[in-house]
Amino acid sequence: MKPPRLPLTGACRCGQVRVEISAPPLITAACHCRGCQSMSSSAFSLTAIMPADGFRVTAGTPVIGGLHGPDLHHFFCPHCMTWMFTRVVGFDGFVNVRPTLLDDHDWFVPFIETMTKEKLPWAETPARHRFEGFPPMEDFERLIAEYATAGEA
């Protein structure tokens, strides 16, 4: 895995909402849950979990869409409706960014897969770790540390 060159910039499909990332991702993932399948219109969604203080919207004003639940806030471009990032209530120090919206996303490889019990049988990724659900919270520190050193190998 090659580390991304910072800062990273990106935009929604129409370009009206732009973002900038100034910190390296903590970990990358592919989520196979039915919700992500529906929202991405694909077999899974891709996520780069970023420190919140290393992420900012630089143009436009995204709107909450998708589930509209109390715990997940999915942000979309109000014009083209591209799903751009997610904030999870209770995890205020993190933001989940859709990495393929970044101008340079060649560095991205999912390190973990989540919700594999709901994955389509043909959907495969090169992730190093797979979880039938979400990883237990006590595993995240170890996974983040492993991801941080994976690019050095």
N, C-alpha and C positions, 0 to 999 in steps of 0.2 A: 504494500500500500504506500503510495507516495503521498506525503502531506500536501495539503493545499497551500498555494501561495497567497498570502494575505496582503491587503484586504481582498475579500471576495465581494463581487457585486452581482446583482441579478434583478430580474423583473418578471412580472406576470406575462401572460401571452400577448397582451396588447401593449405592454410597456408603461401603463399609467401608474402602476405601483412599483416602486423600486426599493430594494433592500441592500444593506451592506453588512458584511460580517468581518469583524476585526480580530476575532479570537478563533483558535483552532477548535474543531468539533471535539466534544468529549467522547462521543461514540457514534457509530452509524448503524442503521437498522433497516430491515424490510419487515413490514407488518402484514400478516396474512388474514387479519380479522375481516369478517363480513362487512363491517362498517367501512374499513379502508378500501376494500374491493369496490364497494358501491360508490364512495366518494371519488376514487381515482379512476373509475371505469376500467379497472385493470385487475390483474391477479393479486397485487399487493401494492402498498404505498412504500415509498422510500423516505427515510428520515435521517437528517443529521442533527443530533441533539447538541445544541450550542449553549454556552453560558449566556444568559440573558443580557449581561452588560457588554457582550461582544456582538450584539445584534441590534440593528436599528432600521426603521423604515425611512428612506431618504426622499421619497416622492410619493404623492398620493395618500389616500386614507383607506386602508383596508377595512372591510366590514366582517362581522361574525356571520358565518353561514354553517352549513352542514347540520350537525346534530342539535345545536342551540341548547346543549345541556348545561347543568350547573357546574360541572367539573372540567369540561373540555371546551375551549374556545378556539374554533377553527376559523382562521382568517382568510378571506378571499378578496380579490380585486372586485370592486363594485361594478365595474364595466364588463369585463370579460369572464368574471366569475371563476378565475383560476384559484385553486386551493394553494395557498402560499406557505402558511406556517400555522402551528398550533401552540397554544399555551395551556398548560394543565394547572388547574387550581391546586394549590398546596405545593407546587414545584416552581415557585416564582423565580428561582435563579436560573431557569432553563427555558429554552424555546426550541421547538421541533420544526426545522426548516425543510421544505421539499427541495432537495439538493439539485434536481434537474432543472430548477428555475435559475440556477446560478449561471453566469456567463461562462465560467470555467467549472465544469463538473466532471472532467475526465479523472480526477483524483478519487471520486466516490466509488467505494465498494462497501456493501453492507457487511458489517462485522458480526452482527447478530440477526437472527430471524425470530420474530415473535408470532404467537397465535398459530403455530403450525398445525394445530388440530383442525383449523378451519381452512387450510390452504387447498387450492386446487391441486389435484394429483400430479399434474404435469409441471407445476410452477417450481422452479429451482433457482437458487442463488448460490454464490460461492461463500456465503457467510460461514465463519468459523464456529459459531455456536447457534444452536437451535433450541427453542423453548416452545412447548405445547401451548402455554399461555404467555403471560408476561414474566420476565425473570423476577425471582424473589428480590425484594428491596435489598436484602443483605448481600446479594450477589453483584449489585451495581458497582460498588467500590472496586471490587476485583476486576470486573469486566472493563471499567473505565481505565484502570491502571494497565491492563493488558493491551487495550486498544492504543494507549499512549506510546507503548513501546513497540507495537507491531510494525510501525513504519520505519523503525530503526534497524530492523533485522535485515 
